[in-house]
């Protein structure tokens, strides 16, 4: 065996080990969610006259009429208006700003404590807007809602009560619901993935006593925790994860309330979903680079906490490692290099874990939609997530190389030109690589199609959906559970 082959085998084995660890992390969380008992969270109750002041921040950027819907929900919150402040943090550069101005003016005439803050320069994007808003209020508690979410009336009663009853908590994260889950197969798949994150990962971390990542919206912060952690910072694309981890390092805890659901709108096109996932992946890797040294230097965190945090924030690196393993494995598939039995065994184990672990993780999220749709959603989630390999790997690699990009928000469903019109440049790479892998495997090593099946189908699916902008998969489903 040539020295070059030995070197490639070494790095390939290392990649397989890392991918296996990421899969085992998902399995461990699923098992913890299944077998550990639920945790109770104490909650204080208030008379209206005793309610503390709460600031509700609504960050916006070209959100159109969504501001009217979220404001209607905020006004319906069961909280005395005398103790409620509302900030519309609108950095819009289109006609959305005028809509916000009219909505705020109407509520001011009703005597509500509401203000509109518009920055001419979007410094630090969402993080900068939230930080700027805090300078205009001294409320001890801060609720944050993105424009496409609708908080239920009891949101503040339950979250403020929990922070008051538990003074060591920095923030409360609640579960996302899905207003348009049944709009298409794509939205069903996204809902399944998000349900797995909230109902499995977040709930498991809460039961294990691990730090919880803040999800950017549908949560309540203690202002003192924000300030002691260093405030909002826009040096990553996931300012929510960054602040929540820094708060934990500063000694604060966090909590998750699974049965407090805040419904929101899912992206309706493959392109919009891809943009969202790229941003989240890149932001996580940016936080991994920034925070891991602090995590491992922390004297207050036990080693197993440090390991679980590392796997949590570093999970998106699986896309980068996956691409690297794919490239290194091609010569072995083609017969140009001969792998050792140990590498073959590790490849088999990693592939098996990479298939079983996500399925167990997704199944643990529940089957309220019935087993037929559960199976469809799970297989669709596994396949289409594989199809994001190239895009997410690029996001992770850009973060590793220190390449900074602007915060690009997820296109909304009402944005016809952005979210539904065909964009023929998008999807070509995924479609081309998927076809190339299929042809390579059939010519060089037909058995490799078994290992590459999910990836090939996922790339072809994501590529085709972007080329036609998901018109087939976005067609409203005729079958309902």
TIFI-50937 format. One record per residue (C-alpha): x, y, z. Coordinates in steps of 0.05 Angstrom, whole numbers, plus 5000, padded with zeros to 4 digits. Last residue first. Example, Ala and Ser with C-alpha at 12.3 -4.5 7.8 and 13.67 -1.06 7.14 Angstrom:
<nodes>
527349795143;524649105156;
</nodes>
This chain:
<nodes>
390552565166;389552975104;390352755032;389553254976;396253574988;397254284964;402254304907;408854524937;412153864918;410653974845;412054724843;418354654884;421955234852;422654874785;430154884789;430054894865;425854274870;430253914818;436654054857;433653874924;430953224896;437153034857;441553184917;436952784963;436452194916;443952164908;445252244983;440051735004;442651224952;450151314965;451350695007;446850254964;449450584900;456450354921;454449644899;454749884826;462250034832;465650394774;460250514722;453950514764;457450894821;460351424776;453751534739;449951614804;455252074833;455252504770;447652544770;447552774843;453253264831;449653584772;442953634808;446053934870;450154434829;444354624784;439554744842;439455504837;441355844772;434355734743;430756154794;423455974784;418556454818;415956194885;419656494944;423157114919;418457364865;412157174903;414257434971;408057205008;411356555029;417056895066;424356895045;428856685104;433357255126;440157365096;445057595150;451057845110;457157425097;463757315132;469156845108;473156615170;475755985136;472055525185;465655945176;466155895100;467255135107;460955065149;456755455099;459655075041;458154425076;451054665086;450054785011;453454144990;450053685039;443053985033;440753374994;442252935054;437053355092;432253195035;433152435043;432752385119;426852875123;423052525067;424051855101;421452145166;415652525136;413151925095;413751455155;410051945200;404752035146;403151295146;404051225221;398851735240;399552495245;400652465320;406652025308;411752305357;418452665359;421652005378;420951775306;425552335282;431152145329;430351405315;430651555241;436652015249;440451475288;438850895241;441651165175;448051505198;449050935248;448950425190;453450855146;458350955203;458550215219;459550025145;465050545135;468450315199;468349595175;471249795107;476650205141;478549625186;478549135127;483849565093;482149975032;484949854962;486050454917;484150574844;478350094854;473150624837;469950594906;476850664938;478451264894;471751584913;472551514988;476852144998;471552574963;465752275002;469552315068;470953065057;463753195038;461352835102;466353205145;463653875121;456453655130;457953345198;460554035219;453154195231;453553795297;459154235325;454554645370;451254025400;457253565398;461554085434;455954215484;455353465498;462953405509;463254015554;457353755595;460953075601;467153425626;463453785683;462554535673;464555005729;471955055712;470755315642;476955245597;473454735552;467455195542;471555815531;475855475478;469455205445;466055885441;468656245380;470055665333;463655305352;459855965348;462056055275;460255325262;453255455289;452456085247;454555725183;449555175194;443855645213;445056095154;445455505105;439155195134;435155835124;437555945053;436055215036;429055275065;427655905023;430255554960;426154934973;419855364978;414455465030;418655665090;414755495154;410055985189;409656025264;405755725322;408055865394;407155235436;407655215512;407454465525;414954375516;417154905566;424754945562;429455215615;436055585621;441555645672;446156225687;453456165709;457056635660;458556035615;451155915610;449956635590;455456575538;451955965509;445256325505;448556945474;451956555418;446056105403;441556715393;446757105353;446656555301;449756895240;456057055280;459657695300;453158045315;453558055391;447758155439;449758305510;456058125549;453557525589;452157965650;447858435608;443557895577;442857545644;440558185679;435258285625;432057615641;430057335574;423357065549;422856615488;418856525424;424656755379;432056665368;432355925384;436055985450;440755395458;439554975520;445054835570;444754115598;440653905659;439253215628;431753345627;432754015593;437653715543;432553175527;426953695518;431254105471;433453505430;426953105428;420853555427;424454175402;429453905352;425153325330;419153775322;423454215278;425253635232;418053385229;415554085214;420654155158;418353505127;411053715131;412754385100;416154025041;410253535033;405754135025;401054615060;399854135118;404754455167;402355155151;401455445221;407055045252;408655035326;415155255358;416555035429;418355515485;425155755509;425656075578;431556525595;437156675644;434656215700;438056285768;432156675797;427256095788;420356315812;420956985777;423556655713;417956145713;412456665725;415157085669;414656485623;407756235643;403956895650;407757175591;405556635542;398356575567;395256935507;398756495455;404556785415;403656835340;410156745300;412057015230;414357695255;419757425301;418057455375;422657655432;420557735505;424858165551;424458185627;427358705675;424459295635;429559865630;427860085560;430760495503;437760205505;434759515500;432259685431;439259805405;441559125428;435658785394;437059155329;444459005332;443258265342;438358265283;443458585235;450158715268;449859435241;443659515198;444960245181;438960715176;436060425240;428560455251;425660415322;418160415328;415060515396;409460215437;406560375505;399160325487;394460915495;389660735440;392661285396;399260935405;396260305376;394360655312;401161005305;404660335313;400660005258;401560595211;409060615222;409659865213;406059885146;410460465124;416660065142;414359475100;414859895036;422059695027;428559815066;426259495130;430359575194;424159525238;425159425312;417959465334;418459545409;412759395457;412459565531;407659215578;406559365652;400759855642;398159395588;396458865640;398558175615;394357635583;397157725514;391957955462;395958575444;401858125427;397557705381;394858315344;402058565339;404257905307;398757965254;399958695238;407458605232;406358045182;403758575134;410458655099;416458325132;421958735100;426458675161;423258625229;425258515301;419358475350;421558625421;416658555478;418958905542;415958655607;414659055670;413258635731;406158415748;404058595819;397859005801;395358465754;395657945810;401457485798;402956745797;409856425803;411855815763;416055235786;418654805729;417354055731;422153585696;419952995654;422752315672;428552035631;426951445586;424751695517;428052375517;434552075542;434051535488;433052055434;438752485461;443451885462;441551685391;442752385365;449652405399;451151705371;450151995301;454952565314;459952075343;459451625281;460752225236;466952385276;469451665274;468151635199;472252265188;478051985228;477751355187;478051765123;483852165150;487851535165;485751185101;488051795061;494851775095;495551025083;493651115010;498851665002;504151215034;502850684981;500050005000;
</nodes>
